[in-house]
Amino acid sequence: MNRLVPVQSWLPQEIAVQVKSHCQQSCMPVSEFIRTLVLEACATGLAANRIERHLEWISADLNFAAVALDALLAGHADPDLRARVHESFARKEERRRSALEGVEGAVQ
């Protein structure tokens, strides 16, 4: 038989109330309920899938914002503003890449 190891978890009040209520209605200990959720999440990779999905949404929103900003800059009264923003971004990106090169195991 596997030996159980206690793990402490902190939940927001409203979630804790829901968990306790569900467990009371189901006549199930809270630890068993949480253990079941954790095992299911690990088995299905649920946590990884959610993170990937959120990253895809964030990436799509950032791409939209970049395209929208570029369109606004293209129509701006100052014709050099767009070029200056692009140059500033290139400098910032170069600094970011230089910093990543200093981190061991950084992906290029």
Residue pairs with C-beta under 8 A, 6 or more apart in sequence:
9 34
11 19
19 30
19 33
19 34
20 30
22 28
22 33
23 29
23 30
23 32
23 33
26 33
40 46
41 47
69 85
70 82
73 81
73 82
73 85
74 82
76 82
97 108
100 106
100 107
100 108
101 108
